[in-house]
């Protein structure tokens, strides 16, 4: 396990994942270094999409791969945007447009019903055809604010209020977010599993 490909081109995700996996003896390399484009996310769940992305990166690089699929699940919107979080407004990865669309969809929702959660599925495959991928999940509950607050993070972080910290995800320090977040939770579980493989 000398090298692991990280199946993402999202700079925010890359920074968070590489930071938490720094303890691993393996070198974690972004898929962009192999000129690998994002996989087509054709799954119907976070787990399915993470597996698709991990297999894609592993097949094209020849190395083991880690992928995550994550998003925000809003109770008042029947779970939207869910697996479509990164392309909610139509253009993949346009954080500001996605955030604005969510705020628009939520404009008539009362404060008591603005509950939401960030969900993350993190997958590790030893090779592209690995029949037993390691799957770890994390969940982070909060509420959707009516306007943005904070400069840190990415995606929906500026409107995701974290009750335990009395601020948004985008107002947390990098280290605090990594301890609390859905991705941080899933990564810590994965880190434990990968250390057992080493």
C-alpha positions in Angstrom: 0.0 0.0 0.0 2.7 2.5 -1.0 0.4 4.7 -3.1 -3.3 5.4 -2.9 -5.1 7.4 -5.6 -7.6 9.9 -4.3 -10.6 9.9 -6.6 -11.5 13.6 -6.6 -10.6 16.8 -8.3 -12.4 19.0 -5.7 -9.6 21.0 -4.0 -11.6 21.5 -0.7 -12.1 17.7 -0.4 -8.5 17.0 -1.3 -7.2 19.2 1.4 -9.4 17.7 4.1 -8.8 14.1 3.1 -5.0 14.4 2.7 -4.8 16.2 6.1 -6.6 13.4 7.9 -4.8 10.6 6.1 -1.3 12.1 6.7 -0.7 9.5 9.4 -0.8 6.7 6.8 2.4 5.2 5.6 1.1 5.3 2.0 1.4 8.3 -0.2 -2.1 9.7 -1.1 -2.0 11.1 -4.7 -4.9 13.1 -6.3 -6.2 11.5 -9.5 -5.4 14.7 -11.4 -1.7 13.7 -11.3 -2.7 10.7 -13.4 -4.8 12.9 -15.8 -7.9 11.0 -14.6 -11.2 12.9 -15.1 -14.1 12.6 -12.7 -16.2 9.4 -13.1 -19.8 9.5 -14.2 -21.8 9.4 -11.0 -24.6 7.1 -12.1 -25.4 5.6 -8.7 -28.6 6.2 -6.7 -26.9 6.5 -3.3 -23.7 8.1 -1.8 -22.3 4.6 -1.4 -22.9 3.5 -5.0 -21.3 6.7 -6.3 -18.3 6.4 -4.1 -17.7 2.9 -5.3 -18.0 4.0 -8.9 -15.5 6.7 -8.4 -13.0 4.5 -6.5 -13.1 1.8 -9.1 -12.7 4.3 -11.9 -9.6 5.9 -10.3 -8.1 2.5 -9.5 -8.6 1.1 -13.0 -7.0 4.1 -14.7 -4.1 4.4 -12.3 -3.3 0.8 -11.4 -3.2 1.7 -7.7 -5.6 1.3 -4.8 -8.0 4.2 -4.5 -10.1 6.1 -2.0 -13.3 8.0 -3.0 -15.9 9.8 -1.2 -19.4 10.8 -2.2 -21.0 13.3 0.0 -23.8 15.9 0.1 -26.4 17.7 2.1 -29.8 16.1 2.8 -32.5 18.6 3.7 -35.5 17.1 5.6 -38.0 19.8 4.4 -37.0 19.0 0.7 -37.5 15.2 1.1 -33.7 14.6 1.1 -32.8 17.0 -1.7 -30.2 17.9 -3.0 -28.7 14.6 -1.7 -26.5 12.9 -4.2 -27.0 15.8 -6.6 -25.5 18.3 -4.1 -22.5 19.2 -6.3 -24.7 19.8 -9.4 -28.0 21.0 -7.7 -28.2 24.2 -9.8 -27.2 22.4 -13.0 -23.5 23.1 -13.3 -21.2 20.6 -11.5 -19.2 22.2 -8.8 -20.6 25.8 -8.8 -20.8 26.2 -5.1 -22.4 29.7 -5.1 -25.2 28.8 -7.5 -25.9 25.5 -5.6 -26.1 27.4 -2.3 -28.4 30.1 -3.8 -30.7 27.5 -5.2 -31.0 25.8 -1.9 -31.7 29.0 -0.1 -34.4 29.8 -2.7 -36.0 26.4 -2.3 -36.0 26.9 1.5 -37.3 30.5 1.6 -40.8 29.6 2.9 -39.7 26.9 5.3 -40.0 27.9 9.0 -37.1 27.9 11.4 -38.2 24.7 13.2 -38.3 22.7 10.0 -34.9 23.7 8.5 -33.1 20.6 9.8 -30.5 19.0 7.5 -27.5 16.7 7.6 -24.3 16.3 5.7 -23.7 12.7 4.7 -20.5 11.1 3.5 -19.7 7.6 2.2 -15.9 6.9 2.0 -14.8 3.9 0.0 -11.4 2.2 -0.3 -10.7 -0.4 -3.1 -7.4 -2.4 -3.2 -7.9 -2.7 -7.0 -10.5 -1.9 -9.6 -12.3 -5.2 -9.2 -12.1 -5.5 -5.5 -15.1 -7.6 -4.4 -15.0 -6.3 -0.8 -14.4 -2.6 -0.8 -14.1 -1.0 2.6 -17.1 1.4 3.1 -17.2 3.9 6.0 -19.9 6.5 6.5 -20.3 9.7 8.5 -23.3 11.9 9.3 -23.4 15.5 10.6 -26.7 17.1 11.6 -27.5 20.8 11.7 -29.8 23.5 10.3 -30.0 25.6 7.1 -29.6 29.3 7.8 -31.3 32.0 5.7 -28.1 33.6 4.7 -24.4 32.8 4.5 -21.9 33.3 7.3 -18.2 32.5 7.4 -15.3 32.3 4.9 -13.9 28.8 5.6 -14.8 25.6 3.9 -16.7 25.1 0.6 -20.0 24.0 -0.8 -22.9 24.5 1.6 -20.7 25.2 4.6 -21.7 28.9 4.9 -25.4 28.1 5.4 -25.0 24.9 7.5 -25.5 25.9 11.2 -23.8 23.6 13.7 -25.8 23.8 17.0 -23.0 22.4 19.2 -20.6 25.1 18.1 -23.2 27.9 17.6 -21.9 28.8 14.2 -21.8 27.6 10.6 -19.5 25.0 9.3 -17.7 27.8 7.3 -16.9 29.6 10.7 -15.1 26.6 12.2 -11.4 26.2 12.1 -10.0 23.7 9.7 -9.1 21.3 12.5 -12.4 21.6 14.3 -14.3 20.9 11.1 -12.2 17.8 10.4 -13.1 16.5 13.9 -16.8 17.1 13.7 -17.8 16.8 10.0 -19.4 13.9 8.1 -16.2 13.6 6.0 -14.0 13.7 9.1 -16.0 11.0 10.8 -15.9 8.7 7.7 -12.2 9.3 7.2 -11.3 8.5 10.9 -13.2 5.2 10.5 -11.4 4.5 7.2 -8.0 5.4 8.7 -8.6 2.8 11.5 -9.5 0.2 8.8 -6.5 1.0 6.6 -4.0 0.8 9.6 -5.3 -2.7 10.1 -4.3 -3.6 6.5 -0.8 -2.1 6.8 
